[in-house]
């Protein structure tokens, strides 16, 4: 018997969910699960594995839905949750009040990641496209025009980030999941 590790199973399930939400299960503009997934990866995997998974998700989903000339800003913008998870969330996973701590870490991590993503990707729009003048005024206009998207992305990440983190922690503590076996021939 070959064992499937709980981490592998959890990462696989949440990767599938993230791909589905990014490609077909649209709840609204900029409501996404990539941030929540990246926070989760930062909690469960090492830096290289987590960064590889985030970029792989972006490549796979961009092949399906397409992307724009700012893809490098989009992809790197989704790496910031890894930093947040490594610095903050890992310490919360095994704390006494882990579920409450993960709720707060998910909320905070989701909001901070979204704000960085908003600042970074709108900067990318100004630098790499002709949508706005390449001036401070153009940058400010891009930020103003993107506020409705920011609002939705923050709302989505305030829901998905804590849900991903807490549910993964609950799954990791499930004894039946820990003993899952698969026949390997």
N, C-alpha and C positions, 0 to 999 in steps of 0.2 A: 504494500500500500504506500502510496505517495501522498503526503499531506499538503493540502492547500493552506497556506498561512492565512490567518485572519486578516492581516494587513493587505495581502494580495487580493483577497476576496473583496474587502471593503473598498480598496482603491479601484478595483475593476468595476464594481457596481456604481460607485459615484462617478467614475469616468464615463460610463455609459449614460447615466442620468445627465451629466454635463453636456455630452455630445447631443443628446436628444433636445435639451433645452436650447442649446445654441443653434441647432439646425431646424427644428420643426415645432417645438412646443413653446411658441412665443406667447408670453403673457403681456407684453407691451414693449415699447422701445426702450432699449438698454436695461431691461430686467433680465439678469443673467445669473448663471450659477458658477461661472469660471472663478470669480473671486472666492466664493465659498469653497470650491474644490481646491483652489490654491492654498487657502488657509489650512484645509484638512491635510493636504500633501505636506505642507510645512510642519504639521504636527506629527505626521506618521513616518515620513521618509527623510533621508539625508538630503543635503543641498542639491547635489548633482541629480539624484533620482527625481526629486520634486521639480526642479527646473526643467529636466527632460520631459516629464509628464505634462507640465503646463504648455511647453512649446509644442509637444506632440498633439495635444488637444487642439491647440490653435491651428496647426497645420492641417490636421484631419478635417476640422470643421470649416476652415477657410477653403479647402478644396471642394467642399459641398456648397457653401453659401457665397464664396468669393470674399474678396477684401479690397481695400483701396491702397493707394500709394503710402498711406501712413501705417501700414501693417507693422513695421518695426516698432513704432510707438505703442500700438495696441498690444503686441506680444510682450514687449518689455514692461508695459504697464501692469500686466497681470503677474509679473514676477514679484512685485512689492509685497503682496500678501504672504509670500514665503518668508521674507525678512521679518515681517510682523509675527508670523507664527513661530519662527525660530527664537525670536527674542522674548515673546510674551506668552504664547499659548502653550508651548511645551511644558512650561512650569505649572500650568493650571491643570493639566491632564490628570495628575495623580494627587491633587490637593484634596483636603478633607471635604471641601464643598465643590467638588469638581464640576457638577452640572451647573451650579450657579456661576462659578468662575468661567466655565465655557460659554455660558449665555452672555456674560459681560464681555468676554474676550471676542466672541463672535460678533457682537454688536459693535464694539470698538474697532476691531479689526476690519469688519465690513465697511464701516463708515470711513476710517482713515484710508483704507485701500481705494475706496471709491473716489475720495477727494483727490488722492494722488493721481489716479487714472484720469480723472476729469482735467486736472491741470496739465498733465503730461500729454495726453492725446490731443487736446485742443491746441497746445503749443505745436505739436506735430502738424496739425491741420494748417496752421499759419505758416510754418516753416516750409512744408513740402507741397502745398497746393496754392492755387490762385484764388481761393475762396475769399481771402481777406488780405488787405495790405500787410506787408511784412514790417509792421510798425507796432508800437505799444498800443495805439488805438485799435489796430486790427486785432491784436491779441485780446484786448478787453472786449471787443465786439464778439469775438468767437466765444469767449467765456459767457457773455450775456446770452447769446443765442443758444447756448448749450444748457442753460439752466433747467429747462423742462426735462431734458434727458438725465441730468444729474439727480433731480428729485426722484425720478422713477428708479434709477440705479441704486440710490441710497435706500429707498424703501424696499426694493427687492433684496438687497444685501443685508438689511436689518432682519429679514426673515430667513433667507437661505443660509447665511453664515452660521448663526447659532444652531439651526436645525441640522446642518451637516455635521458640525462639531459634536453636538450632544448625542445625536443618533449614532455616530461612529463610535463614540466612547461607550454608549450602551451596548452596541453590537460587540465591541471588543471585550466587554465584561460578560457576555453571554457564553456560558459553559458549553452549550451545544454547538455554537459556532466554532469554538476553539477546538472541538474534536472532529470537525468535518474532515472526511477522508474521500479520496478519489482513487479509483482503480487505475493504475498505469500499467499498460502492457508492454 
